[in-house]
Amino acid sequence: MEGNGNLTRGQRLQIMLSPEELAVVDDFRFKQRMPSRAAAVRELFKLGLAASTQPALAGQKSTDFGVLEATSSRGRKIRKRPIGSRVSNDS
């Protein structure tokens, strides 16, 4: 892999995010002092790929995956925090 200074990115990837999902990405970007939204998304991809241990299940759809979990028509639980975040014990 080339160093970041010589890296050329010839492929564009478009994704659609809800306003809430985009806010989570932007919060990560600013907390980590990332130079751009694209850099933050690449870092999140890297972290997710490194932590990934479970393959997708057969029959899952694109809408089954998101930055924030939501209730589906099948009654799945809502996660009100970004996936992977921790609840503070400070009250």
CNS distance restraints for C-alpha pairs under 8 A (distance, minus, plus):
assign (resid   2 and name CA) (resid   6 and name CA) 6.25 0.50 0.50
assign (resid   2 and name CA) (resid   7 and name CA) 5.99 0.50 0.50
assign (resid   3 and name CA) (resid   7 and name CA) 6.32 0.50 0.50
assign (resid  17 and name CA) (resid  21 and name CA) 5.66 0.50 0.50
assign (resid  17 and name CA) (resid  22 and name CA) 5.88 0.50 0.50
assign (resid  18 and name CA) (resid  22 and name CA) 6.19 0.50 0.50
assign (resid  19 and name CA) (resid  23 and name CA) 6.16 0.50 0.50
assign (resid  20 and name CA) (resid  24 and name CA) 6.47 0.50 0.50
assign (resid  20 and name CA) (resid  68 and name CA) 7.85 0.50 0.50
assign (resid  21 and name CA) (resid  25 and name CA) 6.46 0.50 0.50
assign (resid  21 and name CA) (resid  66 and name CA) 7.69 0.50 0.50
assign (resid  21 and name CA) (resid  67 and name CA) 5.55 0.50 0.50
assign (resid  21 and name CA) (resid  68 and name CA) 6.25 0.50 0.50
assign (resid  22 and name CA) (resid  26 and name CA) 6.13 0.50 0.50
assign (resid  23 and name CA) (resid  27 and name CA) 6.00 0.50 0.50
assign (resid  24 and name CA) (resid  28 and name CA) 6.23 0.50 0.50
assign (resid  24 and name CA) (resid  67 and name CA) 7.68 0.50 0.50
assign (resid  24 and name CA) (resid  82 and name CA) 6.74 0.50 0.50
assign (resid  25 and name CA) (resid  29 and name CA) 6.20 0.50 0.50
assign (resid  25 and name CA) (resid  37 and name CA) 7.55 0.50 0.50
assign (resid  25 and name CA) (resid  40 and name CA) 7.14 0.50 0.50
assign (resid  25 and name CA) (resid  41 and name CA) 7.17 0.50 0.50
assign (resid  26 and name CA) (resid  30 and name CA) 6.23 0.50 0.50
assign (resid  26 and name CA) (resid  37 and name CA) 6.77 0.50 0.50
assign (resid  26 and name CA) (resid  40 and name CA) 7.92 0.50 0.50
assign (resid  27 and name CA) (resid  31 and name CA) 6.04 0.50 0.50
assign (resid  28 and name CA) (resid  32 and name CA) 5.98 0.50 0.50
assign (resid  28 and name CA) (resid  40 and name CA) 7.12 0.50 0.50
assign (resid  29 and name CA) (resid  33 and name CA) 5.85 0.50 0.50
assign (resid  29 and name CA) (resid  34 and name CA) 5.02 0.50 0.50
assign (resid  29 and name CA) (resid  35 and name CA) 7.74 0.50 0.50
assign (resid  29 and name CA) (resid  36 and name CA) 7.25 0.50 0.50
assign (resid  29 and name CA) (resid  37 and name CA) 6.47 0.50 0.50
assign (resid  29 and name CA) (resid  40 and name CA) 5.22 0.50 0.50
assign (resid  30 and name CA) (resid  34 and name CA) 6.28 0.50 0.50
assign (resid  34 and name CA) (resid  39 and name CA) 6.36 0.50 0.50
assign (resid  34 and name CA) (resid  40 and name CA) 5.88 0.50 0.50
assign (resid  35 and name CA) (resid  39 and name CA) 6.58 0.50 0.50
assign (resid  35 and name CA) (resid  40 and name CA) 7.83 0.50 0.50
assign (resid  36 and name CA) (resid  40 and name CA) 6.38 0.50 0.50
assign (resid  37 and name CA) (resid  41 and name CA) 6.23 0.50 0.50
assign (resid  38 and name CA) (resid  42 and name CA) 6.21 0.50 0.50
assign (resid  39 and name CA) (resid  43 and name CA) 6.18 0.50 0.50
assign (resid  40 and name CA) (resid  44 and name CA) 6.15 0.50 0.50
assign (resid  41 and name CA) (resid  45 and name CA) 6.13 0.50 0.50
assign (resid  42 and name CA) (resid  46 and name CA) 6.22 0.50 0.50
assign (resid  43 and name CA) (resid  47 and name CA) 6.17 0.50 0.50
assign (resid  44 and name CA) (resid  48 and name CA) 5.96 0.50 0.50
assign (resid  45 and name CA) (resid  49 and name CA) 5.99 0.50 0.50
assign (resid  46 and name CA) (resid  50 and name CA) 6.16 0.50 0.50
assign (resid  47 and name CA) (resid  51 and name CA) 6.18 0.50 0.50
assign (resid  48 and name CA) (resid  52 and name CA) 5.80 0.50 0.50
assign (resid  56 and name CA) (resid  60 and name CA) 6.92 0.50 0.50
assign (resid  60 and name CA) (resid  64 and name CA) 6.26 0.50 0.50
assign (resid  61 and name CA) (resid  65 and name CA) 7.57 0.50 0.50
assign (resid  65 and name CA) (resid  69 and name CA) 7.52 0.50 0.50
assign (resid  67 and name CA) (resid  82 and name CA) 6.33 0.50 0.50
assign (resid  67 and name CA) (resid  83 and name CA) 6.49 0.50 0.50
assign (resid  68 and name CA) (resid  79 and name CA) 6.43 0.50 0.50
assign (resid  68 and name CA) (resid  80 and name CA) 7.06 0.50 0.50
assign (resid  68 and name CA) (resid  81 and name CA) 6.80 0.50 0.50
assign (resid  68 and name CA) (resid  82 and name CA) 5.26 0.50 0.50
assign (resid  68 and name CA) (resid  83 and name CA) 6.03 0.50 0.50
assign (resid  69 and name CA) (resid  77 and name CA) 7.52 0.50 0.50
assign (resid  69 and name CA) (resid  78 and name CA) 5.62 0.50 0.50
assign (resid  69 and name CA) (resid  79 and name CA) 5.06 0.50 0.50
assign (resid  69 and name CA) (resid  80 and name CA) 7.42 0.50 0.50
assign (resid  69 and name CA) (resid  82 and name CA) 7.88 0.50 0.50
assign (resid  69 and name CA) (resid  83 and name CA) 7.30 0.50 0.50
assign (resid  70 and name CA) (resid  76 and name CA) 7.21 0.50 0.50
assign (resid  70 and name CA) (resid  77 and name CA) 6.61 0.50 0.50
assign (resid  70 and name CA) (resid  78 and name CA) 4.50 0.50 0.50
assign (resid  70 and name CA) (resid  79 and name CA) 6.30 0.50 0.50
assign (resid  71 and name CA) (resid  75 and name CA) 5.81 0.50 0.50
assign (resid  71 and name CA) (resid  76 and name CA) 4.90 0.50 0.50
assign (resid  71 and name CA) (resid  77 and name CA) 5.38 0.50 0.50
assign (resid  71 and name CA) (resid  78 and name CA) 5.05 0.50 0.50
assign (resid  72 and name CA) (resid  76 and name CA) 5.46 0.50 0.50
assign (resid  72 and name CA) (resid  77 and name CA) 7.95 0.50 0.50
assign (resid  79 and name CA) (resid  83 and name CA) 7.41 0.50 0.50
assign (resid  81 and name CA) (resid  85 and name CA) 6.43 0.50 0.50
